[in-house]
Amino acid sequence: MNYDRCISRMDNGPKPYIANVGQMAMQNTNFRTAIWTGTYMQMTLMCIPPCGEIGLEMHDDVDQFIRIEQGRAIVKIGDCRQQGFCQCIGRGDVVFVPAGTWHNVINAGRGPLKVSSTYSPPNHPWGTIHRTKDEAEKEE
């Protein structure tokens, strides 16, 4: 399968879709790319530059599953914006973020941090591609 073509295409949901998410994440250079959006779930890939971050956020009605595909990250997570805990994580580690929980993922490595993220229900419009964090913040 040609993963370059898959990344450059629009969202593949809601039809059935099979993908090597790890390989697609490695090839993704966008800050955020929605690769599959269904009625009740969405998967995005993220590429966070060194010293970059997702940004502190909280989703009132969305559960999120974040997996580190490459790199090292510091995860900050808690019930309050100012309080919580921090943990260093790396390739293969996951973070389960219940709705209503503040969280941030910060790139702690020297290279790009590659992340896959699943939202339930979807959190971004079908076909979302944000090339940079600035672009993402302007659209949200």
N, C-alpha and C positions, 0 to 999 in steps of 0.2 A: 504494500500500500504506500502511496506517495503522501507522506505526512505534510510536506510543504504545501501541497495543494489544499489539504484539509484545513490548515491554519489560515490560508488566505481566503478561503470560502466563507460565506456567511454561516451562521448558526445552523447546525444539522438537525435540530429538533423541530417538531416533536416526533418525527418518525423514528422507528428503531434505528440504532446506530451502534457500531462496534468500533472501538478506537484503542490504540496504545497510548493512554494518557501520559505516561511517563515520557515517552519519546516525543509526543506532541508538545509537552511542557518544555522539554529541552530546546525545541526549535522555535518556540514562541518568543518573540522579542517585544511584544506589546505589553504595556502595563496591565491591561485586562483584555481578554478575548473570550467571549461567550462561545463555547463549542457545542453546547446542547441546551436547549430550553424546552421544557415540557410544561404541562399544566401545573404540576405540583413540585417540580424540581428543576434545577439549573446547574450546569457545571461551567466554570470559567477557568482559564489559565492566566497566571500572572507572572510577570518578569519585573522584579524589583531591583533597581541598581544598587551598588554598594552605598551604604549610609542612607539608603532610601527606606521607606516604610509604606504600609497600606494606609496608615493614618488611624488615629483613635476613632472608633465608631461603635454604634450600638444599633441593632435592628430590633424594633419592638415585636415584630411578629414573624421573624425568620430565624430558623435554626441554621447553623452553618458548620460545615466540616472542612477543615483546612489541612492539606497534606503538603509537606515539604518534599519536593521532587529533586532539588539540588541546592546545596548551600547550607548555611547556618543562619539561624534566626533567633531573635529574642522575642518571646511572646509575652505581652502584658495583658492580663485578663482579670476581670472582677465585676462585682455588682455595682460599683460606683465609679464615676469618671476619674476620681483622684486616688482611689484605693484599689487594691488587688494584689496579685502576685506576678512575678516575672520568672520565666524559665527559658533556658537556652535549649533549642531543639535543632535537629538536623535531618538529613535525608531519611525518608521513611516514617518520620514522626508525624503524628496528626494531632489536631486540636479540635475538640468538640465544643462549639460555642452555642449554648442555648439562647433562644430569643430573650431579649432584655439584658444581655450581658455586654459590658464594655470590653473591647479588645483592640489590640494592635499587633502587627507583625512587623518587626524591624530587621532589615538585612544586617547581619553581624559579620559577614564575610567580605572577602576582597573582590569576589566576582558577583555576577547576577544571582539573585535568589529566585529559583523557579518554584512556583506554587500552583497546586490545583485546588480549587475551592468549589464545594457543592452547597447550594442554597436550597432550602425547602420552606416555603414556596420560592419561586424565582424572585430575585432581587433586582435584576437589571432587565431592560427591554430586550426582546428577541433581537439577536444579531449584534449586540453591543461589542464594539471594538474601541478601546481607549488606547491610543498609542503612548500617551504619557499620563502621569498622575495629574498634572495640571489640566489636561483635557478631560480627565474623569471628573475632577472637582468642578469644572465649569458646567458639565452636563448634569450634575446631581444637585 
